[in-house]
Amino acid sequence: MRPVPLNKEEHASLRVTLPQTERYGAPQQLATLLGAEFPEAAVTYPIVFSEGPRGLTPCALLGLERGRNQYVTQDGEWRPHAYRPASVRAYPFFPVVEDDEEMSVYIDADYDGWSTVEGERLFEEDGSLTPLLTERVELLLQCAREVMPTRDFMKELLRLDLLEQRTITMPRPGGATVEIGNIWVISEERLREIGAGDSPADLLSLHLKGYLRLIHAHLVSLHNPTRLYGELVDG
């Protein structure tokens, strides 16, 4: 990915052919998530935390193997039951939110659907947004509103030392296993220590901020490792 800020002067003639059937997600093993997506994403995917440009970032684990999303079929279709993360739905656009909470629209310059000849325009002749770009910006604004709350959630997890690095072991056909490393999860032991310790205020704070709901969604998602195994068998 090569992030470039979208500029109506520089990109006045830019056109885009959007990914067909969300095909963009096919080679992804991880897709970034916002905190607001946890409850719905947890029904389908294990939710983990992975190193990103700004530190640890919540992600949906989409496959057992790097470079393969087991929720996208060979036809390039996402499985009907699978929740599609906002980061996938918005591609090749994505929001960049700075600490002042101002959003900038970025594009992936490496995406092969850009053109100045084919596809749908991003800007009208007068420089205003086309309906396509208007719709995408609205989606990005929805995402942007959840960026800072997600960052605050991550800061609280780090402050309370709730995250631990782990290698997840999952079954494969024939009794073999596959290991997925370099990921982080919330420590249930550490969470119990906070609940039983001398700092009930921390547990109350997690509840009042809505973070316990996200923590429980994450932990429940980790107890469904056979989901990925089942997708591997069916796919």
Secondary structure, 3 states (H helix, E strand, C coil): CCEEECCCCCCCCCEECCCHHHHHHCCCCEEECCHHHHHHHCCCCCEEEEEECCEEEEEEECCCCCCCCCCECCCCCECCCCCCCHHHHHCCEEEEECCCCCEEEEEECCCCCEECCCCEECECCCCCECHHHHHHHHHHHHHHHHHHHHHHHHHHHHHCCCEEEEEEEEECHHHCEEEEEEEEEECHHHHHHHHHCCCHHHHHHHHHCCHHHHHHHHHHHHCCCHHHHHHHHHC
